[in-house]
Amino acid sequence: MGIDLGAGSLKATIITNTGDIAGEAAQPITTHIPHPGWSEQDPEEWLYALRTAIPAALASAGIRAAAIAGIGLSAGAHIPVLTDSAGAVLRPAIMWSDQRAAAQATALHETAGAEIIRTGLNRINPTWTLAMLAWLREHEPATIARTHRLYLAKDFLRHALTGTWETDFSDAIGTLMADNATGDWSLALCALINWNLATLPPIKPATAIAGTVTANAAAATSLAQGTPVITGANDTTVELFGAGAITPGMATVKLATAAVLSVATAGPRVEPPISCYPHIIPGMYYTATGTNSCASAHRWLRDTAFPGQTFADMDAMAATIPPGAGGLLFHPYLQGERAPYWDPLLRADFLGLTISHTPAHLVRALYEGIAFSIQDLIAGAPDQNLSTIRLLGGGAQSSTWRQIIADVTGLTIEHPESSDASFGAALLAGLGTGVFPSPQAAITTCVRLAETTTPNPKTQEFYANLFKIYRTAQAALTPINHHLSSLRGA
């Protein structure tokens, strides 16, 4: 069984030892935005989702809990859960998309930027836990004073199953508080924010068995007591592995809440502000760079403009509109932007609206705008020799969107049969419990392609010209976005 906590839902997936989906279930998760630029979730809601999705997945598979050989977990990186000495959660979890810590990130970069990059592989920005904790120390000192333990999101879930406390190195690097050279927490980086190392969990291999399902957890989730639970890894790490990207140069793009481009590398590739994380394969790493709003923008458009419609309805609309959306452009900066601009003050827009545009044009423009944002990621990636991308996430189910991305990027798009983080987490569980003898065996046995989409040369040429306009408009609107942001703040 693989369990993944995504930005919009918690999903549990059960696979066979040949990689077939035996059963799965998901439970929605609410994201709260109490202030512009903030993004938080309630860890107690995660636990409710865990207790709901697991028995539903077991029922979907039609199997007894004792048939589960092992459980793997994943969740978004960077997300801290702080608890007191009694184990109570002290505040909502700050999400990776939260932008509140921009000032703290800037200050840390100015005072210790070179040391942070040299030690932790990455340049600090509001996404990283180090900046979030610096904000909390400044604005919520009482919370910090009461903090007894820090969990990363997946580790908080695993603790609910096993009662144990640990993390893996991909999540440790994601805090920007770990030392890549030693594989442990960095006293120097933690000292930058006066953080107590005693609150940080031990670091274990992602496939190590962290513990077993306790009697209380078994009663709450319908799992079998004693089922092994492995440490797990962050969602992008398990997705890259679950897509079969175990050779340097292989790349994935995930169309989920954010759109994330990941490229497997033979060793650390430190090229800030592009992120670098450890791979599941020992000695390998991967680069990751993302645009903040992907499926979240899709959901926003549905909820705002198409109440009562489904994503399938919107997909059918987009398919009826020719490339270019009738001269309509969309910049998907609904929550500021990460790569390649790293600007929390950028804002989304529909540019070029006329009275002739229909709702279907809006959806097509959104698909194209996110594809252009992905092309922005690819253009800024360290590896410029990509020919193929494996497309993951819920958005990859759309044949229209797959073709748009192929035509915008000029790359062949491969769509694996199973690509959810929960699938990758289940593969890790199989590795950790010996169901698969090696990572290569797990991939060879379980990872299969469903579709391959090649670019249309004529449409590719059209989109290349439109992408130039997209970028010109982005640059021209940046000072206007900054001005609007200052007015809203005032």
VEXDREN-2710 file (C-alpha; in Angstrom, 1 decimal):
% VEXDREN-2710
k/r/px/py/pz
1/MET/0.0/0.0/0.0
2/GLY/1.2/3.5/-0.9
3/ILE/-0.2/6.6/0.9
4/ASP/0.3/10.1/-0.5
5/LEU/-0.7/13.3/1.1
6/GLY/-1.3/15.8/-1.8
7/ALA/-2.2/19.4/-1.7
8/GLY/-5.8/18.6/-2.5
9/SER/-6.4/15.0/-1.2
10/LEU/-4.9/12.0/0.6
11/LYS/-4.8/8.9/-1.6
12/ALA/-4.2/5.3/-0.7
13/THR/-3.3/2.9/-3.5
14/ILE/-2.8/-0.9/-3.2
15/ILE/-0.8/-2.6/-5.9
16/THR/0.0/-6.2/-6.8
17/ASN/3.6/-7.5/-7.1
18/THR/3.3/-6.9/-10.8
19/GLY/2.3/-3.3/-10.5
20/ASP/-1.4/-3.6/-11.2
21/ILE/-3.7/-1.4/-9.2
22/ALA/-5.7/-3.6/-6.9
23/GLY/-7.6/-0.9/-5.1
24/GLU/-7.5/2.8/-4.3
25/ALA/-9.4/5.6/-2.5
26/ALA/-8.9/9.3/-1.8
27/GLN/-10.2/11.8/0.7
28/PRO/-10.2/15.5/0.0
29/ILE/-8.0/17.9/2.0
30/THR/-8.9/21.6/2.6
31/THR/-6.3/24.3/2.0
32/HIS/-6.9/27.5/4.0
33/ILE/-5.7/30.9/2.8
34/PRO/-6.2/33.2/5.8
35/HIS/-4.2/36.0/4.2
36/PRO/-3.1/36.7/0.6
37/GLY/0.0/34.6/-0.1
38/TRP/-0.6/32.3/2.8
39/SER/-1.4/28.6/2.4
40/GLU/-2.1/26.3/5.4
41/GLN/-3.7/22.9/6.2
42/ASP/-4.9/21.3/9.4
43/PRO/-2.9/18.1/10.3
44/GLU/-5.8/16.8/12.2
45/GLU/-7.7/16.7/8.9
46/TRP/-4.9/14.7/7.4
47/LEU/-5.4/12.1/10.1
48/TYR/-9.2/12.0/9.4
49/ALA/-8.3/11.5/5.7
50/LEU/-5.9/8.7/6.6
51/ARG/-8.5/6.9/8.7
52/THR/-11.0/7.3/5.8
53/ALA/-9.0/6.5/2.7
54/ILE/-7.2/3.3/4.0
55/PRO/-10.3/1.2/4.8
56/ALA/-11.9/2.5/1.5
57/ALA/-8.9/1.3/-0.4
58/LEU/-9.0/-2.1/1.3
59/ALA/-12.7/-2.4/0.4
60/SER/-11.9/-1.3/-3.2
61/ALA/-9.3/-4.0/-3.5
62/GLY/-11.6/-6.6/-1.8
63/ILE/-8.8/-8.0/0.3
64/ARG/-8.1/-8.6/4.0
65/ALA/-5.7/-6.1/5.7
66/ALA/-3.3/-9.0/6.5
67/ALA/-2.6/-9.3/2.7
68/ILE/-0.7/-6.0/2.8
69/ALA/3.0/-6.8/2.8
70/GLY/4.1/-3.3/3.7
71/ILE/3.1/0.4/3.6
72/GLY/5.0/3.4/2.1
73/LEU/4.2/7.1/2.6
74/SER/4.9/10.3/0.8
75/ALA/3.8/13.9/1.0
76/GLY/4.8/17.3/-0.3
77/ALA/8.2/18.5/0.8
78/HIS/9.0/21.4/3.1
79/ILE/5.8/21.1/5.2
80/PRO/6.5/21.3/8.9
81/VAL/4.2/20.0/11.7
82/LEU/5.2/21.3/15.1
83/THR/4.0/19.4/18.3
84/ASP/4.4/20.1/22.0
85/SER/5.7/17.7/24.7
86/ALA/2.3/16.0/24.9
87/GLY/2.2/15.4/21.1
88/ALA/-0.4/18.1/20.4
89/VAL/-0.2/20.0/17.1
90/LEU/0.7/23.6/17.9
91/ARG/-0.5/25.3/14.7
92/PRO/-1.7/24.7/11.1
93/ALA/1.0/23.3/8.8
94/ILE/2.5/25.9/6.4
95/MET/2.4/24.5/2.8
96/TRP/5.2/24.6/0.3
97/SER/3.2/27.2/-1.8
98/ASP/3.0/29.6/1.1
99/GLN/4.9/32.9/0.3
100/ARG/4.7/34.7/3.7
101/ALA/8.4/34.1/4.5
102/ALA/9.8/36.1/1.5
103/ALA/11.5/38.7/3.8
104/GLN/13.0/36.1/6.0
105/ALA/14.3/34.2/3.0
106/THR/15.9/37.3/1.5
107/ALA/17.6/38.1/4.8
108/LEU/19.0/34.6/5.2
109/HIS/20.3/34.6/1.6
110/GLU/22.0/38.0/2.2
111/THR/23.7/36.9/5.4
112/ALA/24.5/33.2/4.6
113/GLY/23.4/32.4/1.1
114/ALA/26.7/30.8/0.0
115/GLU/26.9/28.6/3.1
116/ILE/23.2/27.5/2.7
117/ILE/23.8/26.5/-0.9
118/ARG/27.2/24.8/-0.2
119/THR/25.7/22.8/2.7
120/GLY/22.1/22.2/1.7
121/LEU/22.5/22.2/-2.2
122/ASN/19.8/24.8/-2.6
123/ARG/19.1/28.6/-2.5
124/ILE/16.6/29.7/0.1
125/ASN/13.2/31.1/-0.8
126/PRO/9.8/31.1/0.9
127/THR/9.2/27.5/-0.1
128/TRP/11.9/26.0/2.2
129/THR/11.2/25.1/5.8
130/LEU/14.1/27.1/7.0
131/ALA/12.5/30.3/5.9
132/MET/9.1/29.3/7.3
133/LEU/10.6/28.6/10.7
134/ALA/12.4/31.9/10.6
135/TRP/9.0/33.6/10.0
136/LEU/7.5/31.7/12.9
137/ARG/10.3/32.6/15.2
138/GLU/9.7/36.3/14.4
139/HIS/5.9/36.3/14.4
140/GLU/4.9/33.4/16.7
141/PRO/7.7/33.0/19.2
142/ALA/5.4/31.3/21.7
143/THR/4.8/28.5/19.2
144/ILE/8.5/28.0/18.8
145/ALA/9.1/28.0/22.6
146/ARG/6.6/25.2/23.0
147/THR/7.9/23.1/20.1
148/HIS/9.1/19.6/21.2
149/ARG/9.2/17.8/17.9
150/LEU/9.2/18.8/14.2
151/TYR/7.6/16.4/11.8
152/LEU/7.6/16.6/8.0
153/ALA/4.1/15.9/6.6
154/LYS/4.6/12.3/5.6
155/ASP/6.4/11.6/8.9
156/PHE/3.5/13.0/10.9
157/LEU/1.2/10.5/9.1
158/ARG/3.6/7.6/9.6
159/HIS/3.8/8.5/13.3
160/ALA/0.0/8.0/13.5
161/LEU/0.5/4.5/12.2
162/THR/3.7/3.4/14.0
163/GLY/4.2/5.8/16.9
164/THR/7.8/6.3/15.7
165/TRP/9.6/9.5/14.7
166/GLU/12.0/9.7/11.8
167/THR/12.5/11.2/8.3
168/ASP/14.4/10.4/5.1
169/PHE/17.1/12.4/3.5
170/SER/15.0/13.8/0.7
171/ASP/12.7/15.5/3.2
172/ALA/15.7/16.5/5.4
173/ILE/17.2/18.3/2.4
174/GLY/13.8/19.8/1.7
175/THR/13.9/21.6/5.0
176/LEU/17.2/23.3/4.0
177/MET/18.5/22.4/7.5
178/ALA/20.6/19.3/6.5
179/ASP/24.2/18.8/5.3
180/ASN/24.5/16.9/2.1
181/ALA/28.1/16.0/2.8
182/THR/27.3/14.2/6.1
183/GLY/23.8/13.0/5.4
184/ASP/22.7/14.5/8.8
185/TRP/21.3/17.7/10.2
186/SER/23.5/20.8/9.9
187/LEU/24.3/22.5/13.2
188/ALA/25.5/25.6/11.2
189/LEU/22.2/25.9/9.2
190/CYS/20.0/25.4/12.2
191/ALA/22.0/28.0/14.1
192/LEU/21.1/30.6/11.5
193/ILE/17.6/30.6/13.0
194/ASN/18.6/29.4/16.4
195/TRP/16.8/26.1/15.9
196/ASN/17.1/23.3/18.5
197/LEU/18.5/20.2/16.8
198/ALA/16.8/18.1/19.5
199/THR/13.4/18.8/17.9
200/LEU/14.5/17.3/14.6
201/PRO/13.9/13.6/13.8
202/PRO/16.5/10.9/13.1
203/ILE/17.3/10.4/9.4
204/LYS/16.8/6.9/7.9
205/PRO/16.9/5.4/4.4
206/ALA/13.7/5.9/2.5
207/THR/13.2/2.1/2.1
208/ALA/14.1/1.3/5.7
209/ILE/11.3/-0.2/7.9
210/ALA/10.5/2.5/10.4
211/GLY/8.1/0.5/12.5
212/THR/4.9/-1.5/12.3
213/VAL/1.2/-0.6/12.6
214/THR/0.2/-0.3/16.3
215/ALA/-2.9/-1.8/17.8
216/ASN/-4.5/1.7/18.1
217/ALA/-3.7/2.5/14.5
218/ALA/-5.0/-0.8/13.3
219/ALA/-8.3/-0.2/15.1
220/ALA/-8.6/3.3/13.6
221/THR/-7.7/2.4/10.0
222/SER/-8.7/-1.3/9.5
223/LEU/-5.0/-2.2/8.9
224/ALA/-3.5/-5.3/10.4
225/GLN/-1.5/-4.8/13.5
226/GLY/2.2/-5.4/12.9
227/THR/2.2/-4.5/9.2
228/PRO/5.6/-3.1/8.3
229/VAL/5.7/0.7/7.5
230/ILE/8.8/2.1/5.6
231/THR/10.2/5.6/6.1
232/GLY/9.2/6.8/2.6
233/ALA/10.2/10.0/0.8
234/ASN/8.7/13.3/-0.4
235/ASP/6.2/13.1/-3.2
236/THR/8.4/14.3/-6.1
237/THR/11.1/11.7/-5.2
238/VAL/8.6/8.8/-5.2
239/GLU/6.9/10.1/-8.3
240/LEU/10.2/10.3/-10.2
241/PHE/11.0/6.7/-9.1
242/GLY/7.5/5.4/-9.8
243/ALA/7.6/6.8/-13.3
244/GLY/10.7/4.7/-14.0
245/ALA/13.2/7.7/-14.1
246/ILE/16.1/5.8/-12.7
247/THR/18.6/6.7/-15.4
248/PRO/20.4/10.1/-15.5
249/GLY/18.8/12.4/-18.1
250/MET/15.3/10.9/-17.7
251/ALA/12.7/13.7/-17.0
252/THR/9.1/13.9/-15.6
253/VAL/6.6/16.8/-15.5
254/LYS/3.8/16.5/-12.9
255/LEU/0.6/18.2/-13.7
256/ALA/-0.9/18.5/-10.2
257/THR/-1.5/21.4/-7.8
258/ALA/1.8/22.7/-9.1
259/ALA/3.6/21.7/-12.3
260/VAL/7.0/20.3/-11.5
261/LEU/9.8/19.4/-13.9
262/SER/12.2/16.8/-12.5
263/VAL/15.4/15.5/-14.2
264/ALA/17.4/12.6/-12.8
265/THR/21.2/13.3/-12.5
266/ALA/24.2/11.1/-11.8
267/GLY/25.2/13.2/-8.7
268/PRO/24.3/16.5/-7.1
269/ARG/23.6/19.2/-9.7
270/VAL/23.8/22.5/-7.8
271/GLU/22.5/25.3/-10.0
272/PRO/20.3/27.5/-7.8
273/PRO/17.6/28.6/-7.8
274/ILE/16.8/25.2/-9.4
275/SER/16.3/22.7/-6.6
276/CYS/18.4/19.5/-6.1
277/TYR/17.3/16.5/-4.0
278/PRO/18.6/12.9/-3.4
279/HIS/17.1/10.2/-5.6
280/ILE/15.9/6.9/-4.4
281/ILE/18.8/5.2/-6.2
282/PRO/21.9/5.7/-3.9
283/GLY/24.3/8.2/-5.3
284/MET/21.8/9.7/-7.7
285/TYR/20.0/13.0/-7.4
286/TYR/17.5/15.0/-9.4
287/THR/16.8/18.6/-10.2
288/ALA/13.3/19.9/-9.6
289/THR/11.8/23.2/-10.7
290/GLY/8.2/24.2/-10.6
291/THR/5.5/26.6/-11.5
292/ASN/3.2/27.3/-8.5
293/SER/-0.3/27.0/-10.2
294/CYS/-1.3/24.1/-12.4
295/ALA/-4.2/22.0/-11.3
296/SER/-4.9/24.6/-8.7
297/ALA/-5.5/27.1/-11.5
298/HIS/-7.7/24.6/-13.3
299/ARG/-9.7/24.1/-10.1
300/TRP/-9.9/27.9/-9.6
301/LEU/-11.3/28.4/-13.1
302/ARG/-13.9/25.6/-12.6
303/ASP/-15.0/26.9/-9.2
304/THR/-15.1/30.6/-10.3
305/ALA/-16.5/30.4/-13.8
306/PHE/-18.0/26.9/-14.2
307/PRO/-20.0/26.0/-11.1
308/GLY/-21.6/22.6/-11.5
309/GLN/-19.3/21.6/-14.3
310/THR/-16.7/18.8/-14.1
311/PHE/-13.1/18.8/-15.2
312/ALA/-14.1/16.4/-18.0
313/ASP/-16.7/19.0/-19.2
314/MET/-14.0/21.6/-19.3
315/ASP/-11.6/19.3/-21.1
316/ALA/-14.2/18.7/-23.8
317/MET/-14.6/22.5/-24.1
318/ALA/-10.9/23.0/-24.6
319/ALA/-10.8/20.3/-27.3
320/THR/-13.2/22.3/-29.5
321/ILE/-11.0/25.4/-29.7
322/PRO/-8.0/25.7/-32.1
323/PRO/-4.5/26.4/-31.0
324/GLY/-4.0/30.0/-29.7
325/ALA/-7.5/30.3/-28.1
326/GLY/-8.5/33.0/-30.4
327/GLY/-5.7/35.3/-29.4
328/LEU/-6.2/34.8/-25.7
329/LEU/-3.2/34.3/-23.3
330/PHE/-3.2/33.1/-19.7
331/HIS/-0.4/33.7/-17.2
332/PRO/-0.9/31.2/-14.4
333/TYR/0.5/33.2/-11.5
334/LEU/-2.4/32.9/-9.1
335/GLN/0.0/32.4/-6.1
336/GLY/3.0/34.4/-7.3
337/GLU/5.5/32.3/-9.1
338/ARG/8.5/30.1/-8.4
339/ALA/10.7/29.1/-11.4
340/PRO/11.9/30.7/-13.5
341/TYR/11.0/34.1/-12.0
342/TRP/11.0/33.5/-8.2
343/ASP/8.6/36.4/-7.7
344/PRO/5.8/36.2/-5.2
345/LEU/4.3/39.4/-6.5
346/LEU/3.5/38.1/-10.0
347/ARG/-0.2/37.9/-10.7
348/ALA/-2.3/35.8/-13.1
349/ASP/-4.2/37.3/-16.1
350/PHE/-6.2/36.5/-19.1
351/LEU/-4.7/38.8/-21.8
352/GLY/-6.5/39.7/-25.1
353/LEU/-10.1/39.2/-24.1
354/THR/-12.7/40.2/-26.7
355/ILE/-16.5/39.9/-26.9
356/SER/-16.1/36.9/-29.2
357/HIS/-14.4/34.8/-26.6
358/THR/-16.4/32.0/-25.0
359/PRO/-16.0/29.9/-21.8
360/ALA/-14.3/27.3/-24.0
361/HIS/-11.6/29.8/-25.0
362/LEU/-10.9/30.5/-21.3
363/VAL/-10.2/26.8/-20.7
364/ARG/-8.0/26.4/-23.8
365/ALA/-6.0/29.5/-22.9
366/LEU/-5.5/28.1/-19.4
367/TYR/-4.2/24.8/-20.8
368/GLU/-1.9/26.7/-23.1
369/GLY/-0.7/29.1/-20.5
370/ILE/0.3/26.3/-18.1
371/ALA/2.1/24.6/-21.0
372/PHE/4.0/27.8/-21.7
373/SER/4.9/28.0/-18.0
374/ILE/6.2/24.4/-18.3
375/GLN/8.2/25.5/-21.4
376/ASP/9.6/28.3/-19.2
377/LEU/10.8/25.6/-16.8
378/ILE/12.4/23.5/-19.5
379/ALA/14.2/26.5/-21.0
380/GLY/15.8/27.2/-17.6
381/ALA/16.6/23.6/-16.7
382/PRO/20.3/22.6/-16.4
383/ASP/19.8/19.7/-18.9
384/GLN/19.0/21.1/-22.3
385/ASN/19.2/17.8/-24.2
386/LEU/15.7/16.5/-23.3
387/SER/13.8/14.6/-26.0
388/THR/11.2/12.9/-23.9
389/ILE/9.2/13.7/-20.8
390/ARG/7.0/11.4/-18.8
391/LEU/3.9/13.3/-17.9
392/LEU/2.4/12.6/-14.4
393/GLY/-0.5/13.8/-12.3
394/GLY/-4.2/14.2/-12.8
395/GLY/-3.8/16.6/-15.7
396/ALA/-1.9/14.0/-17.7
397/GLN/-5.2/12.1/-18.2
398/SER/-6.3/14.8/-20.7
399/SER/-5.3/13.9/-24.3
400/THR/-5.9/17.5/-25.3
401/TRP/-3.5/18.8/-22.7
402/ARG/-0.9/16.2/-23.5
403/GLN/-0.9/17.3/-27.1
404/ILE/-0.7/20.9/-26.2
405/ILE/2.3/20.3/-24.0
406/ALA/4.0/18.2/-26.8
407/ASP/3.4/21.0/-29.3
408/VAL/4.5/23.8/-27.0
409/THR/7.7/22.0/-25.8
410/GLY/8.5/20.1/-29.0
411/LEU/9.1/17.0/-26.9
412/THR/7.7/13.5/-27.1
413/ILE/5.3/13.0/-24.1
414/GLU/5.1/9.6/-22.5
415/HIS/2.2/8.9/-20.1
416/PRO/2.7/6.0/-17.7
417/GLU/-0.2/3.7/-16.8
418/SER/0.3/4.6/-13.1
419/SER/2.0/7.8/-12.0
420/ASP/0.6/8.9/-8.7
421/ALA/2.9/9.4/-5.8
422/SER/0.9/6.8/-3.9
423/PHE/1.9/4.3/-6.6
424/GLY/5.6/5.2/-6.2
425/ALA/5.2/5.0/-2.4
426/ALA/3.8/1.5/-2.8
427/LEU/6.8/0.5/-4.9
428/LEU/9.0/1.8/-2.1
429/ALA/7.1/-0.4/0.3
430/GLY/7.7/-3.4/-1.9
431/LEU/11.4/-2.6/-1.9
432/GLY/11.6/-2.1/1.8
433/THR/9.8/-5.4/2.6
434/GLY/11.7/-7.5/0.0
435/VAL/8.8/-8.0/-2.5
436/PHE/11.1/-6.5/-5.1
437/PRO/14.8/-7.4/-5.0
438/SER/16.1/-4.2/-6.4
439/PRO/14.9/-0.7/-7.6
440/GLN/15.5/-1.8/-11.2
441/ALA/13.4/-5.0/-10.7
442/ALA/10.6/-2.9/-9.3
443/ILE/10.6/-0.6/-12.3
444/THR/11.0/-3.3/-14.9
445/THR/8.1/-5.3/-13.4
446/CYS/5.7/-2.6/-12.5
447/VAL/6.1/0.5/-14.8
448/ARG/4.3/0.5/-18.1
449/LEU/3.5/3.3/-20.6
450/ALA/-0.2/3.9/-21.5
451/GLU/0.2/6.5/-24.3
452/THR/2.9/8.3/-26.3
453/THR/2.2/11.7/-27.8
454/THR/4.5/13.3/-30.4
455/PRO/4.5/17.0/-31.4
456/ASN/2.8/18.3/-34.5
457/PRO/5.5/20.3/-36.4
458/LYS/3.1/22.9/-37.8
459/THR/1.4/23.6/-34.4
460/GLN/4.8/23.6/-32.7
461/GLU/6.0/26.4/-35.0
462/PHE/2.8/28.4/-34.2
463/TYR/3.2/27.9/-30.4
464/ALA/6.9/28.9/-30.6
465/ASN/5.8/32.3/-31.9
466/LEU/3.0/32.6/-29.3
467/PHE/5.4/31.7/-26.5
468/LYS/7.5/34.7/-27.5
469/ILE/4.4/36.9/-27.0
470/TYR/3.7/35.2/-23.7
471/ARG/7.2/36.0/-22.4
472/THR/7.1/39.6/-23.7
473/ALA/3.8/40.1/-21.9
474/GLN/5.1/38.6/-18.7
475/ALA/8.1/41.0/-18.7
476/ALA/5.9/44.0/-19.5
477/LEU/3.4/43.2/-16.8
478/THR/5.8/42.5/-14.0
479/PRO/6.2/46.1/-12.8
480/ILE/2.4/46.5/-13.0
481/ASN/1.9/43.4/-10.9
482/HIS/4.3/44.7/-8.3
483/HIS/2.4/48.0/-8.2
484/LEU/-1.0/46.3/-7.9
485/SER/0.5/44.1/-5.1
486/SER/1.6/47.2/-3.2
487/LEU/-1.8/48.8/-3.5
488/ARG/-3.5/45.6/-2.2
489/GLY/-1.1/45.6/0.7
490/ALA/-1.8/49.2/1.5
END
